[in-house]
């Protein structure tokens, strides 16, 4: 039997743990333990302490922190954007990926966004070449919109691209 997950909003004291979690899930060799790695398409950082702290302090955002047995195992950003919420900075510890935590966490994030802000849709952007990840979100009820936005080439705060065809696709899910 697995221990229950607990959810709380991040506080400034969580910044270093959350940065390490996000980095471990997406960048470098540690990310290859899980299946969400971006290590083959992006090098460098995924986030930084300033970016995480900005989310924590933003009155229109929540950085949902997920713990099991007192240890942070996952996080996700929820941002209120009018009639919808934006879902981002989703990270699950690579060692725990593939065990169903992601499904449970995204369902709680959707419930929390609807309850907190009364929004009717969740939006997210995913790097369009991440077909396996997009398929996972589609199985959770998200749909591809075909609406693309450019990857911030040249801004190393978001990583160092290893290919020239990166862009973000908007995925949307109704919450009602």
ABEGO torsion letter per residue (X at the ends): XBBBBBBBBBBAAAAAAAAAAAAAAABEAAAAABAABAAAABBEBABBAAAAAAAAABAABBBBBBBBGGBBABBBBBBBBEABBBBBGBBBBAAABGAGAAAAAAAAAAAAAAAAAGBABBBBBBBAABAAAAAAAAAAGBBBAGBBBBBBBGBAAAEBBABAABBBBBBBBBAX
